[in-house]
């Protein structure tokens, strides 16, 4: 029952310290709404560089363990993993308040965390999380941003009949984030348009951003067309782009995660050298 579950929660949270990938459950507040996140920290004294990581409309922060354990931890980099608004432990939040609201709150948490190097905090997002990372690229002061296979503008202004041609899992995940899982795609369209970074006034506004940016995608991604990526890259004074010759949405994790870690480590080394 509910009372038994509530009694078990403290034990579950404490068990994180005994996992193969040690994890601390921390509470982040978004407009006074408490949201749980996972804090991974390398062994040693610190403070450490940190990555704030988030995924898409159908993947939760629990899937981020391998990124830390295999790629970031060996390089001495910590990770704060958060859910996108509307999913996982951030399910009480609304995408209508900004796709990057969890990333902003996570950054605020790390700004107060003694174990984090304040000038070495990076943001990483994939799929819908890549939209959040791109929005954060324009808005937040961090050491670097990685945006992967991100829907940025074109998918959000597609007519409903075009949206219905996207993979069912993808579109159902997006509907769920807006609380419309059992509704028609036509009802989703007006809300999706509000998520376009171009319509929000970020992309294509002749804004120049000096934050280092890494973009990773495929050359035949149905929700991340290359034309949109070019507009995003046009805002960056320091950018790298990796486009893989793969059909479908998002490169496999075993391909993209080593790229992320190497790029972050290289940017940290550049900062250290200066």
N, C-alpha and C positions, 0 to 999 in steps of 0.2 A: 504494500500500500504506500501512499504518499509519505506517511510519517516514517516508515522504514527506509524509504529511499533517502529522505532528508538526513536521517541518522548516518547513512552509509556515505554520504557525500564527503565529509572530512577525511575519511579513510581513503577514498578514491583519490582525492587531491594529494594527500601525503604520499600515495604510492607512486606519484610521478617521479619522485627522487630516486626510485629504485629501478626505473626503466632503463633499457639499454641506451636509450637517448634521454638522459635526465631532463626533466621539464619541471618548471615551476608554473603554477597557475597564478596569474596576477589579474587584478581587477582594473579595468580602464573605464573611465567615465566619458560618455558622449552626451553632452547636454544633460548632465546629471543622471543619465541612464547607465547603470553598471553593466559592463560587458566583460566576460572572461576572455583572457588571451593566454598564449603559451610563451614563456620566456625560456630560451635555451642559452646557456652560457658555457664557453669553453673552460677547461680546467686552468687554474692559475689565478693570479692576483687581480689582473685587470688594472684599469678599465680597458674595455675591448671595443673595437669597431662593431657596429651592429647593422643588421639588415632587418627591415620591417617587411614581412612577406604576407601576401594575400593571393587568393585564387579567384575563380570565376563564379558563375551563377549556380553551379552544381557541384562544387568541390569545397570542402571545409578545411580548416587549418590543420586538422589531424594528418592530412596528407603531406604536410611540409617537413615531417621528421627526417626523411632521407636527405633533403637539401642541406639541412644542418649537419647531420651525422657524417655524410659522405663527402660533402664539399666545403662547408663553411667551418666546421669545428677543426679539421686538420690545419686550416689556415689561421686559426685564432680569431675567428669572427663569430660573434653572437647573433642570435635571431629572436625577434619578437614576432610570433605568428598570430594573425588576426583573421576573423571572418569578414566577408563582405556584408554590407547591410542587407538584412532580410534572410540570412541563411545562418545555420549553426547557432552559436551563442550570441550572434548579433541579429537574430531573427526579429527582434522587437523594433529594430531600426528601419527607417524607410529610405529607399534609394532616392526618393524625391528631395531629400535634404542634402544630396551630394554624394556621388559614388566614393569619394575619398575621405568621408568623415571619419571612418575608422582609422585610416592611415594618419590623419591629422591628430586624432586622439592618442594613437600609439606614439607618435613623435613627441607629443606633450608628456607622455609618461616617461619616455627615455630621457627627456630633458631634465627630469627630476631624479633620474636613476644614477647612482654613483658608479655603477659598474659599466656605464656606457661612455665612450669617448664622444664628446659633443660635436666635434668636427669630423667625425667618421661615421655618420649615420646615413644609410642608404635605404631606398624604397624599391621593392620588387613586386610586380604584379603580373599575373597571367590571365588571359581571356578577359572577362569582365573586370577582373582585378587589374588588367593592363589599362583599361579605361581609367580606373581609379588612380593608377600610377601616373598616367599621362596628365590627368587633372592636377595631381599633386606636383608634377613637374612644373606646371605654371604657377602654382600657389605656395608651395612650401619650401623652406630653406633647408636643404639637405646636401650631403656630399655627392650624391648621384642618384639617378633613377633608371630602373630597368622596366621597360614596358614590352610585354610579349603578346603577340597575336591579339591585339586589342581592337575591339569595335570602337571606333572613334566618332564617325559621323554617318557615312552612307547607310549602314544597316539600320540606323535609327529612323531614317526617313523613307524606308522601303514601304510600299503599299502592303496591306495585310496579305494579299495573295502571294506576294514575293516572300514575306516572312514565313508563310506556311510551307515553303519549299526548303527551308533550313532544316537541319537534323532535328527530329522531334525532341530528343533529350535537351538540346540546346534551347529551343524556344520554350519548352515547358519549364526549364530552369529559370528563364527570364520572367515568365509569367508568374512563377511562384514568388520571385523576389518582389514583385509588385502586388502580391496578394490576389492574383487573377488566374490561378491555375485552372479553375473550372470555367473560365470565361473565354470568349472568342478572341482571336488575334486582332480583330478590328477594335476591340475595346482596349487592347494593349498599345496600339499605335500612338495615340496622343501622348501617353506617358513616356514612351520610348523616345519620342522627339525631344523631350526635355533633357535627355541624357547626352545628346550630341554635344561634343566639345566645341564644334563650330557654332551651333546655335546658342551656346552659352557665352560665346564671345572670346573663347581662348584661341583655338586654332584659326589660322587665316586672318588674324587681326594685326599682322605686322609686329607682333610682340617678339622680342628677342630675349632668350633665357640663357644664362651662362652655366646653369647646372649641367654637369655631364649627363649624357643620355645614351643608353643602349637600347636599341630596338631589335627584337628577334621575332621572325614570323616565317611563313611559307609563301611561296609565290602564287598559290592558288587557294587562299583562305577565303571562304565564303563570307565571313563577317569582318575580315580585316584586309580590305583591298589596298593594293600598293599605292594608289593615288592618295588615299587618306594618310598613309604612313609618310608619304613625301611632304604633305602639308605640316604634319607634326615635326618632322626633321627640319623643315625650313625655319622653325622657331629656335633651333638649337645652335649655339656657337661651338659646342663641343659634343659631337655625336659619333656613334658607330652604329652600323646596321648590319645584321646578318639575316639574309633571306635564303631559306633552304628550298631546294627544288623538290618539294613534297606537296602532294595534294591533300587538302583537308585542313581542319582547324587546329592550329598549334603544333609545333614540333614536339616529338616525344620528350618526356622529362629527362631520360638518360642522355639525350643530346643537348638540351638547353641548359640543364642545371650546371654542368661543368663550365659552360660558357659564362653563365652568370657569376659563378664564384671566381673564375679567373679574371673577369673584367673588374669586379669589385676589388679583388686583391691588387690588381694593377693600379687602380685609382688610389687605393690606400698607399701603395708604394710611392706614387707620384707626389702625394701630399707629404709623406715622410721625407722625401728627397728635398722638398722645398722648406 
